[in-house]
Amino acid sequence: MSDERLRRAIAAIDAANGGDPHTIVARGRLRPKELAHAELVSEWIEMLAPGASEALRIAGRAHHLRRWAIPRTDYPEGREGYLRWRRALHDFHADETAAILGECGYDAALIRRVSDLLHKRGLARGEPEAQVLEDALCLVFVETQYREIAERLSEQKLLDVTTKTLRKMSERAKALALELPLDARDAATIRRAAGLSPPLAKESSRGRS
């Protein structure tokens, strides 16, 4: 593994994501949305899979590369329109990442592996790296977007969304989600969706710096 080549690839990905016109507050800092998300996904991958492969580390950083370039509003409403949008995004992220990796000197085999991870190929078969990436994505969703969504949805709809999210996650990732400094209501909903009883006493959440 070429550490210098990997650093150049990550820097190029971050530079591209730094142009996101949308912002988000992540761990107390206002940042370009996709740049912040990519950094958090990388952190979760390192926690879930220390010594992760180069391909997985790159895929984690590039999972939503320049996502804002293909807005949801470009596609029809409804599930079919949503699925078309998601397929277009997967192809776009893979193509944009491949261009960066090619410029950094990566070979076709690694570029293809990164593309497979970005397209979530192997996830249905339980491929370990694909599951780690999915876990990291879900954890970032819970950490940065769950409260906002909770404020917009009814209790039942939120429970449905939470249940679907948890189905994608490994048992370890579910446990890590409940260690986040969540709003008490959100923690209760996640525990309910996971089929867990409410805690007997107030649990202390593990903060993340």
MODELLER restraints for C-alpha pairs under 7 A, 6 or more apart:
rsr = mdl.restraints
at = mdl.atoms
rsr.add(forms.Gaussian(group=physical.xy_distance, feature=features.Distance(at['CA:5:A'], at['CA:104:A']), mean=6.25, stdev=0.5))
rsr.add(forms.Gaussian(group=physical.xy_distance, feature=features.Distance(at['CA:8:A'], at['CA:104:A']), mean=6.85, stdev=0.5))
rsr.add(forms.Gaussian(group=physical.xy_distance, feature=features.Distance(at['CA:9:A'], at['CA:100:A']), mean=6.62, stdev=0.5))
rsr.add(forms.Gaussian(group=physical.xy_distance, feature=features.Distance(at['CA:9:A'], at['CA:101:A']), mean=6.27, stdev=0.5))
rsr.add(forms.Gaussian(group=physical.xy_distance, feature=features.Distance(at['CA:9:A'], at['CA:104:A']), mean=6.23, stdev=0.5))
rsr.add(forms.Gaussian(group=physical.xy_distance, feature=features.Distance(at['CA:10:A'], at['CA:58:A']), mean=6.95, stdev=0.5))
rsr.add(forms.Gaussian(group=physical.xy_distance, feature=features.Distance(at['CA:12:A'], at['CA:100:A']), mean=6.93, stdev=0.5))
rsr.add(forms.Gaussian(group=physical.xy_distance, feature=features.Distance(at['CA:13:A'], at['CA:62:A']), mean=6.39, stdev=0.5))
rsr.add(forms.Gaussian(group=physical.xy_distance, feature=features.Distance(at['CA:14:A'], at['CA:35:A']), mean=6.10, stdev=0.5))
rsr.add(forms.Gaussian(group=physical.xy_distance, feature=features.Distance(at['CA:16:A'], at['CA:66:A']), mean=6.60, stdev=0.5))
rsr.add(forms.Gaussian(group=physical.xy_distance, feature=features.Distance(at['CA:17:A'], at['CA:34:A']), mean=5.67, stdev=0.5))
rsr.add(forms.Gaussian(group=physical.xy_distance, feature=features.Distance(at['CA:17:A'], at['CA:35:A']), mean=4.95, stdev=0.5))
rsr.add(forms.Gaussian(group=physical.xy_distance, feature=features.Distance(at['CA:17:A'], at['CA:65:A']), mean=6.07, stdev=0.5))
rsr.add(forms.Gaussian(group=physical.xy_distance, feature=features.Distance(at['CA:17:A'], at['CA:66:A']), mean=5.58, stdev=0.5))
rsr.add(forms.Gaussian(group=physical.xy_distance, feature=features.Distance(at['CA:18:A'], at['CA:32:A']), mean=5.91, stdev=0.5))
rsr.add(forms.Gaussian(group=physical.xy_distance, feature=features.Distance(at['CA:18:A'], at['CA:35:A']), mean=5.58, stdev=0.5))
rsr.add(forms.Gaussian(group=physical.xy_distance, feature=features.Distance(at['CA:20:A'], at['CA:32:A']), mean=5.40, stdev=0.5))
rsr.add(forms.Gaussian(group=physical.xy_distance, feature=features.Distance(at['CA:20:A'], at['CA:33:A']), mean=6.45, stdev=0.5))
rsr.add(forms.Gaussian(group=physical.xy_distance, feature=features.Distance(at['CA:20:A'], at['CA:34:A']), mean=6.48, stdev=0.5))
rsr.add(forms.Gaussian(group=physical.xy_distance, feature=features.Distance(at['CA:20:A'], at['CA:66:A']), mean=6.90, stdev=0.5))
rsr.add(forms.Gaussian(group=physical.xy_distance, feature=features.Distance(at['CA:20:A'], at['CA:68:A']), mean=6.81, stdev=0.5))
rsr.add(forms.Gaussian(group=physical.xy_distance, feature=features.Distance(at['CA:21:A'], at['CA:32:A']), mean=6.74, stdev=0.5))
rsr.add(forms.Gaussian(group=physical.xy_distance, feature=features.Distance(at['CA:22:A'], at['CA:32:A']), mean=5.86, stdev=0.5))
rsr.add(forms.Gaussian(group=physical.xy_distance, feature=features.Distance(at['CA:22:A'], at['CA:33:A']), mean=5.59, stdev=0.5))
rsr.add(forms.Gaussian(group=physical.xy_distance, feature=features.Distance(at['CA:23:A'], at['CA:30:A']), mean=6.44, stdev=0.5))
rsr.add(forms.Gaussian(group=physical.xy_distance, feature=features.Distance(at['CA:23:A'], at['CA:31:A']), mean=5.34, stdev=0.5))
rsr.add(forms.Gaussian(group=physical.xy_distance, feature=features.Distance(at['CA:23:A'], at['CA:32:A']), mean=4.38, stdev=0.5))
rsr.add(forms.Gaussian(group=physical.xy_distance, feature=features.Distance(at['CA:23:A'], at['CA:33:A']), mean=4.50, stdev=0.5))
rsr.add(forms.Gaussian(group=physical.xy_distance, feature=features.Distance(at['CA:24:A'], at['CA:30:A']), mean=5.54, stdev=0.5))
rsr.add(forms.Gaussian(group=physical.xy_distance, feature=features.Distance(at['CA:24:A'], at['CA:31:A']), mean=5.56, stdev=0.5))
rsr.add(forms.Gaussian(group=physical.xy_distance, feature=features.Distance(at['CA:24:A'], at['CA:32:A']), mean=6.37, stdev=0.5))
rsr.add(forms.Gaussian(group=physical.xy_distance, feature=features.Distance(at['CA:24:A'], at['CA:33:A']), mean=5.01, stdev=0.5))
rsr.add(forms.Gaussian(group=physical.xy_distance, feature=features.Distance(at['CA:25:A'], at['CA:31:A']), mean=6.25, stdev=0.5))
rsr.add(forms.Gaussian(group=physical.xy_distance, feature=features.Distance(at['CA:26:A'], at['CA:36:A']), mean=6.75, stdev=0.5))
rsr.add(forms.Gaussian(group=physical.xy_distance, feature=features.Distance(at['CA:26:A'], at['CA:144:A']), mean=6.40, stdev=0.5))
rsr.add(forms.Gaussian(group=physical.xy_distance, feature=features.Distance(at['CA:34:A'], at['CA:64:A']), mean=6.55, stdev=0.5))
rsr.add(forms.Gaussian(group=physical.xy_distance, feature=features.Distance(at['CA:37:A'], at['CA:140:A']), mean=6.84, stdev=0.5))
rsr.add(forms.Gaussian(group=physical.xy_distance, feature=features.Distance(at['CA:38:A'], at['CA:60:A']), mean=6.68, stdev=0.5))
rsr.add(forms.Gaussian(group=physical.xy_distance, feature=features.Distance(at['CA:38:A'], at['CA:61:A']), mean=4.77, stdev=0.5))
rsr.add(forms.Gaussian(group=physical.xy_distance, feature=features.Distance(at['CA:38:A'], at['CA:62:A']), mean=6.73, stdev=0.5))
rsr.add(forms.Gaussian(group=physical.xy_distance, feature=features.Distance(at['CA:39:A'], at['CA:61:A']), mean=6.58, stdev=0.5))
rsr.add(forms.Gaussian(group=physical.xy_distance, feature=features.Distance(at['CA:40:A'], at['CA:140:A']), mean=6.49, stdev=0.5))
rsr.add(forms.Gaussian(group=physical.xy_distance, feature=features.Distance(at['CA:41:A'], at['CA:60:A']), mean=5.83, stdev=0.5))
rsr.add(forms.Gaussian(group=physical.xy_distance, feature=features.Distance(at['CA:41:A'], at['CA:61:A']), mean=6.75, stdev=0.5))
rsr.add(forms.Gaussian(group=physical.xy_distance, feature=features.Distance(at['CA:41:A'], at['CA:136:A']), mean=5.32, stdev=0.5))
rsr.add(forms.Gaussian(group=physical.xy_distance, feature=features.Distance(at['CA:41:A'], at['CA:137:A']), mean=6.12, stdev=0.5))
rsr.add(forms.Gaussian(group=physical.xy_distance, feature=features.Distance(at['CA:41:A'], at['CA:140:A']), mean=6.39, stdev=0.5))
rsr.add(forms.Gaussian(group=physical.xy_distance, feature=features.Distance(at['CA:42:A'], at['CA:57:A']), mean=6.60, stdev=0.5))
rsr.add(forms.Gaussian(group=physical.xy_distance, feature=features.Distance(at['CA:42:A'], at['CA:60:A']), mean=5.65, stdev=0.5))
rsr.add(forms.Gaussian(group=physical.xy_distance, feature=features.Distance(at['CA:42:A'], at['CA:61:A']), mean=5.91, stdev=0.5))
rsr.add(forms.Gaussian(group=physical.xy_distance, feature=features.Distance(at['CA:44:A'], at['CA:136:A']), mean=5.27, stdev=0.5))
rsr.add(forms.Gaussian(group=physical.xy_distance, feature=features.Distance(at['CA:45:A'], at['CA:132:A']), mean=6.57, stdev=0.5))
rsr.add(forms.Gaussian(group=physical.xy_distance, feature=features.Distance(at['CA:45:A'], at['CA:133:A']), mean=6.79, stdev=0.5))
rsr.add(forms.Gaussian(group=physical.xy_distance, feature=features.Distance(at['CA:45:A'], at['CA:136:A']), mean=5.92, stdev=0.5))
rsr.add(forms.Gaussian(group=physical.xy_distance, feature=features.Distance(at['CA:46:A'], at['CA:52:A']), mean=6.82, stdev=0.5))
rsr.add(forms.Gaussian(group=physical.xy_distance, feature=features.Distance(at['CA:48:A'], at['CA:132:A']), mean=6.67, stdev=0.5))
rsr.add(forms.Gaussian(group=physical.xy_distance, feature=features.Distance(at['CA:55:A'], at['CA:110:A']), mean=6.41, stdev=0.5))
rsr.add(forms.Gaussian(group=physical.xy_distance, feature=features.Distance(at['CA:55:A'], at['CA:113:A']), mean=6.46, stdev=0.5))
rsr.add(forms.Gaussian(group=physical.xy_distance, feature=features.Distance(at['CA:55:A'], at['CA:114:A']), mean=5.27, stdev=0.5))
rsr.add(forms.Gaussian(group=physical.xy_distance, feature=features.Distance(at['CA:56:A'], at['CA:114:A']), mean=6.87, stdev=0.5))
rsr.add(forms.Gaussian(group=physical.xy_distance, feature=features.Distance(at['CA:56:A'], at['CA:129:A']), mean=6.69, stdev=0.5))
rsr.add(forms.Gaussian(group=physical.xy_distance, feature=features.Distance(at['CA:59:A'], at['CA:114:A']), mean=5.53, stdev=0.5))
rsr.add(forms.Gaussian(group=physical.xy_distance, feature=features.Distance(at['CA:59:A'], at['CA:117:A']), mean=6.37, stdev=0.5))
rsr.add(forms.Gaussian(group=physical.xy_distance, feature=features.Distance(at['CA:59:A'], at['CA:118:A']), mean=6.04, stdev=0.5))
rsr.add(forms.Gaussian(group=physical.xy_distance, feature=features.Distance(at['CA:60:A'], at['CA:133:A']), mean=6.35, stdev=0.5))
rsr.add(forms.Gaussian(group=physical.xy_distance, feature=features.Distance(at['CA:62:A'], at['CA:97:A']), mean=6.61, stdev=0.5))
rsr.add(forms.Gaussian(group=physical.xy_distance, feature=features.Distance(at['CA:63:A'], at['CA:93:A']), mean=6.69, stdev=0.5))
rsr.add(forms.Gaussian(group=physical.xy_distance, feature=features.Distance(at['CA:63:A'], at['CA:118:A']), mean=5.97, stdev=0.5))
rsr.add(forms.Gaussian(group=physical.xy_distance, feature=features.Distance(at['CA:64:A'], at['CA:93:A']), mean=6.31, stdev=0.5))
rsr.add(forms.Gaussian(group=physical.xy_distance, feature=features.Distance(at['CA:65:A'], at['CA:93:A']), mean=5.42, stdev=0.5))
rsr.add(forms.Gaussian(group=physical.xy_distance, feature=features.Distance(at['CA:70:A'], at['CA:89:A']), mean=6.92, stdev=0.5))
rsr.add(forms.Gaussian(group=physical.xy_distance, feature=features.Distance(at['CA:72:A'], at['CA:85:A']), mean=6.42, stdev=0.5))
rsr.add(forms.Gaussian(group=physical.xy_distance, feature=features.Distance(at['CA:75:A'], at['CA:81:A']), mean=5.40, stdev=0.5))
rsr.add(forms.Gaussian(group=physical.xy_distance, feature=features.Distance(at['CA:75:A'], at['CA:85:A']), mean=6.22, stdev=0.5))
rsr.add(forms.Gaussian(group=physical.xy_distance, feature=features.Distance(at['CA:90:A'], at['CA:118:A']), mean=6.30, stdev=0.5))
rsr.add(forms.Gaussian(group=physical.xy_distance, feature=features.Distance(at['CA:90:A'], at['CA:119:A']), mean=5.42, stdev=0.5))
rsr.add(forms.Gaussian(group=physical.xy_distance, feature=features.Distance(at['CA:94:A'], at['CA:115:A']), mean=5.09, stdev=0.5))
rsr.add(forms.Gaussian(group=physical.xy_distance, feature=features.Distance(at['CA:94:A'], at['CA:118:A']), mean=6.25, stdev=0.5))
rsr.add(forms.Gaussian(group=physical.xy_distance, feature=features.Distance(at['CA:98:A'], at['CA:111:A']), mean=5.84, stdev=0.5))
rsr.add(forms.Gaussian(group=physical.xy_distance, feature=features.Distance(at['CA:101:A'], at['CA:111:A']), mean=6.81, stdev=0.5))
rsr.add(forms.Gaussian(group=physical.xy_distance, feature=features.Distance(at['CA:117:A'], at['CA:130:A']), mean=6.00, stdev=0.5))
rsr.add(forms.Gaussian(group=physical.xy_distance, feature=features.Distance(at['CA:120:A'], at['CA:130:A']), mean=6.29, stdev=0.5))
rsr.add(forms.Gaussian(group=physical.xy_distance, feature=features.Distance(at['CA:122:A'], at['CA:130:A']), mean=6.25, stdev=0.5))
rsr.add(forms.Gaussian(group=physical.xy_distance, feature=features.Distance(at['CA:123:A'], at['CA:130:A']), mean=5.16, stdev=0.5))
rsr.add(forms.Gaussian(group=physical.xy_distance, feature=features.Distance(at['CA:123:A'], at['CA:131:A']), mean=6.03, stdev=0.5))
rsr.add(forms.Gaussian(group=physical.xy_distance, feature=features.Distance(at['CA:134:A'], at['CA:169:A']), mean=6.95, stdev=0.5))
rsr.add(forms.Gaussian(group=physical.xy_distance, feature=features.Distance(at['CA:135:A'], at['CA:169:A']), mean=5.27, stdev=0.5))
rsr.add(forms.Gaussian(group=physical.xy_distance, feature=features.Distance(at['CA:135:A'], at['CA:170:A']), mean=6.69, stdev=0.5))
rsr.add(forms.Gaussian(group=physical.xy_distance, feature=features.Distance(at['CA:135:A'], at['CA:173:A']), mean=5.86, stdev=0.5))
rsr.add(forms.Gaussian(group=physical.xy_distance, feature=features.Distance(at['CA:138:A'], at['CA:165:A']), mean=6.85, stdev=0.5))
rsr.add(forms.Gaussian(group=physical.xy_distance, feature=features.Distance(at['CA:139:A'], at['CA:177:A']), mean=6.09, stdev=0.5))
rsr.add(forms.Gaussian(group=physical.xy_distance, feature=features.Distance(at['CA:142:A'], at['CA:177:A']), mean=6.97, stdev=0.5))
rsr.add(forms.Gaussian(group=physical.xy_distance, feature=features.Distance(at['CA:150:A'], at['CA:158:A']), mean=6.15, stdev=0.5))
rsr.add(forms.Gaussian(group=physical.xy_distance, feature=features.Distance(at['CA:159:A'], at['CA:189:A']), mean=6.43, stdev=0.5))
rsr.add(forms.Gaussian(group=physical.xy_distance, feature=features.Distance(at['CA:159:A'], at['CA:193:A']), mean=6.26, stdev=0.5))
rsr.add(forms.Gaussian(group=physical.xy_distance, feature=features.Distance(at['CA:162:A'], at['CA:190:A']), mean=6.40, stdev=0.5))
rsr.add(forms.Gaussian(group=physical.xy_distance, feature=features.Distance(at['CA:162:A'], at['CA:193:A']), mean=6.27, stdev=0.5))
rsr.add(forms.Gaussian(group=physical.xy_distance, feature=features.Distance(at['CA:163:A'], at['CA:193:A']), mean=5.05, stdev=0.5))
rsr.add(forms.Gaussian(group=physical.xy_distance, feature=features.Distance(at['CA:166:A'], at['CA:174:A']), mean=6.77, stdev=0.5))
rsr.add(forms.Gaussian(group=physical.xy_distance, feature=features.Distance(at['CA:166:A'], at['CA:194:A']), mean=6.97, stdev=0.5))
rsr.add(forms.Gaussian(group=physical.xy_distance, feature=features.Distance(at['CA:178:A'], at['CA:187:A']), mean=6.46, stdev=0.5))
rsr.add(forms.Gaussian(group=physical.xy_distance, feature=features.Distance(at['CA:179:A'], at['CA:205:A']), mean=5.23, stdev=0.5))
rsr.add(forms.Gaussian(group=physical.xy_distance, feature=features.Distance(at['CA:179:A'], at['CA:206:A']), mean=5.43, stdev=0.5))
rsr.add(forms.Gaussian(group=physical.xy_distance, feature=features.Distance(at['CA:180:A'], at['CA:205:A']), mean=5.97, stdev=0.5))
rsr.add(forms.Gaussian(group=physical.xy_distance, feature=features.Distance(at['CA:180:A'], at['CA:206:A']), mean=6.11, stdev=0.5))
rsr.add(forms.Gaussian(group=physical.xy_distance, feature=features.Distance(at['CA:180:A'], at['CA:207:A']), mean=6.51, stdev=0.5))
rsr.add(forms.Gaussian(group=physical.xy_distance, feature=features.Distance(at['CA:181:A'], at['CA:205:A']), mean=5.18, stdev=0.5))
rsr.add(forms.Gaussian(group=physical.xy_distance, feature=features.Distance(at['CA:181:A'], at['CA:206:A']), mean=6.49, stdev=0.5))
rsr.add(forms.Gaussian(group=physical.xy_distance, feature=features.Distance(at['CA:181:A'], at['CA:207:A']), mean=5.86, stdev=0.5))
rsr.add(forms.Gaussian(group=physical.xy_distance, feature=features.Distance(at['CA:188:A'], at['CA:198:A']), mean=6.82, stdev=0.5))
rsr.add(forms.Gaussian(group=physical.xy_distance, feature=features.Distance(at['CA:191:A'], at['CA:197:A']), mean=6.82, stdev=0.5))
rsr.add(forms.Gaussian(group=physical.xy_distance, feature=features.Distance(at['CA:191:A'], at['CA:198:A']), mean=6.92, stdev=0.5))
